[in-house]
Amino acid sequence: EAGVAQSPRYKIIEKRQSVAFWCNPISGHATLYWYQQILGQGPKLLIQFQNNGVVDDSQLPKDRFSAERLKGVDSTLKIQPAKLEDSAVYLCASSLTGTGYQETQYFGPGTRLLVL
Amino acid sequence: GDSVTQMEGPVTLSEEAFLTINCTYTATGYPSLFWYVQYPGEGLQLLLKATKADDKGSNKGFEATYRKETTSFHLEKGSVQVSDSAVYFCALTFTGGGNKLTFGTGTQLKVEL
């Protein structure tokens, strides 16, 4: 079974530029998550989708970050404009239903973003 | 709010040594507890989990017991190998939290020959 796919793996941009990350979850998984992992910290949830709908985006900086999940499958996370403090690893995860708090989440390899 | 506190690393051990990585949590209600592992260059992988008090999660020789009285979920392994070198994250989810994982800061483990 294929895992969670993410691209690109690495991205270097200058501040005020825009960038987009792509995620393809495990087939059949209804719920998709985007986490931000800043160096030396644990991952922090940015946004959670259940199928097409947003379940939680309370920690998404909406003035610069946006995300969508078209047709309830792939997802794109965008940053526009980027700031230095956005340098981090962006992790995508998926789970089967997202309705049980005991459910396992499966993570992709992450996209490492460096903002200069 | 809910939070997880882990011991700081790096932890450096010799091969076959005993490992303990401490994890304590603060949560309302009854969270589920997880240990995730991140090997160099790879994504996070679930190592083990426990969903109620006194449950023991185990996998690949690692164990952790959900202790409600001490709000702890310490990770242990009797004999570590070089291949166990990685970053270990303790995390929780809670009822009504929409399956959102709250992570600790991670503990780096280095195992030497």
Interface residues (C-beta under 8 A of the other chain):
Chain A: G3 V4 T31 Y33 Y35 G40 Q41 G42 P43 K44 L45 Q48 V55 D56 L91 A93 S95 G98 T99 G100 Y101 Q102 E103 T104 Q105 Y106 F107 G108 P109 G110
Chain B: V4 P31 S32 Y36 G41 E42 G43 L44 Q45 L46 K49 T51 F89 A91 T93 F94 T95 G96 G97 G98 N99 K100 L101 F103 G104 T105 G106
